[in-house]
Every structure is written in C-alpha cells, then in structure tokens.
C-alpha cells in the first residue's frame, strides 16, 4: 500500500478558499447548511429572472448591441445580462429551459418560505366507518336431472 508521503508534490492550482466549520451532525447544523444553499439558489435564480425581465432594454433592430443602460456594468456582467435578455425575447419553445427552471425554482423557494412562516394549519377531517358486508359460504349449484 502506498503512503501519502511517497507521492510526488504537485503544485496547487486555483484559489484556496477558507471554509466555515459547520456541524452537519446536528439537525440545526444541517438546517443551517440547507438554508445557505437555498439562499444561494434563490439569489442565482432571481438574478436570471431579473436579467430576463430587462429584455425591453434591447433594441429589436440591433439585438446584439449592448444597451446604453448596461455600459456602466462590468463587461462580464453586461454580456451575461445581454445574453439572458436575448434569450427572453425568444419564443418559449426556442428559449433555453434554464429560464423556466430559474423562474420555477425562485417561485418555489419563495412559496416554501411563506408556508414555513405561516406555521401549521388546521385540517378539517371527517371520518366515515364502513362495515364490510358479511361473507356467505359458497355453494355449488347443479341442475336437477
């Protein structure tokens, strides 16, 4: 078996990111981590929906030209926003499904949080007792001769 010390050193690529220690062994820790992931998804989906709603900024005669309103944005963000807004101009069956997914995801998270805040609701239940019919023995019937 190879020991980790025997492996050649490889240069690290990318950026090291500090990770907050979170106790995922407890219910509160898992709930907190899920809430963070949910917040991140909500932010992303609302960003996509917001960029799609800016479709009116695009000149239909020059759809690939950057609108003046977005010239102050960082170039990468402006290009991303333009691309999403262009997709929003497409007919529904031609548009990427990501627009639909982002919309549904954002709405779902918002609805779930509203239900969570509302607390438990009363449910009216009526019960009906149905008695099973009595079972009769089976008889074999023959014709008389």
SVG drawing of the C-alpha trace seen along z (x, -y; Angstrom):
<svg xmlns="http://www.w3.org/2000/svg" viewBox="-84 -55 92 92">
<polyline fill="none" stroke="black" stroke-width="0.4" points="0.0,0.0 1.3,-3.4 1.8,-6.0 0.8,-9.6 4.3,-10.7 5.6,-8.7 3.5,-10.7 5.3,-13.5 4.4,-17.0 2.1,-18.6 1.7,-22.3 -1.7,-23.6 -3.8,-25.1 -6.7,-27.5 -7.5,-29.5 -7.7,-28.3 -10.9,-29.1 -11.5,-29.1 -14.5,-27.0 -16.5,-27.8 -16.7,-24.9 -20.3,-23.8 -21.5,-20.9 -23.5,-18.8 -24.1,-16.1 -26.8,-18.0 -30.2,-18.9 -29.6,-22.6 -26.3,-22.4 -27.9,-20.6 -30.8,-23.0 -28.4,-26.0 -26.4,-24.5 -29.5,-23.8 -30.7,-27.4 -27.4,-28.7 -27.7,-26.6 -31.3,-27.6 -30.2,-31.3 -27.6,-30.8 -30.0,-29.2 -32.6,-31.9 -30.1,-34.6 -29.0,-32.9 -32.5,-32.3 -33.7,-35.8 -30.6,-37.2 -31.5,-35.2 -35.2,-36.2 -34.2,-39.9 -31.9,-39.8 -34.6,-38.2 -37.0,-40.9 -34.6,-43.6 -35.4,-42.4 -37.1,-45.7 -33.7,-47.4 -32.6,-45.6 -33.3,-47.4 -35.2,-44.9 -33.4,-46.4 -30.0,-45.8 -30.4,-42.8 -26.6,-42.2 -25.7,-45.7 -25.2,-46.5 -27.8,-48.8 -26.6,-52.2 -28.0,-51.4 -25.6,-48.5 -22.4,-50.2 -21.5,-51.1 -21.7,-47.4 -18.5,-45.3 -18.1,-43.8 -18.6,-40.1 -21.8,-41.0 -23.1,-43.1 -22.5,-40.3 -24.2,-37.8 -27.2,-40.1 -27.4,-40.8 -27.4,-37.1 -30.1,-36.3 -32.3,-39.2 -31.8,-38.0 -33.0,-34.5 -36.0,-36.1 -37.0,-37.5 -37.2,-34.1 -40.4,-32.1 -41.0,-29.8 -40.2,-26.6 -36.9,-28.0 -35.7,-29.6 -33.3,-27.6 -35.0,-25.7 -32.8,-27.4 -35.0,-30.5 -38.0,-28.3 -36.1,-26.4 -34.8,-29.7 -38.3,-31.1 -39.9,-27.9 -37.1,-27.5 -37.3,-31.1 -41.1,-30.9 -40.9,-27.5 -38.4,-28.8 -40.4,-31.9 -43.6,-29.9 -41.9,-27.4 -40.7,-30.2 -44.1,-31.8 -45.7,-28.4 -42.9,-28.0 -43.6,-31.4 -47.4,-30.8 -47.0,-27.8 -49.2,-24.8 -52.7,-25.0 -55.8,-23.3 -57.2,-20.5 -60.8,-19.5 -61.2,-15.8 -64.5,-13.8 -64.3,-10.1 -66.7,-7.5 -66.8,-4.0 -67.8,-1.5 -68.7,2.0 -67.7,4.8 -70.6,7.0 -71.0,10.4 -69.3,13.2 -71.5,16.1 -70.2,19.6 -70.1,20.6 -72.5,23.3 -72.2,25.4 -75.4,25.5 -76.3,28.3 -79.3,28.7 -81.8,31.5 -81.9,34.4"/>
</svg>
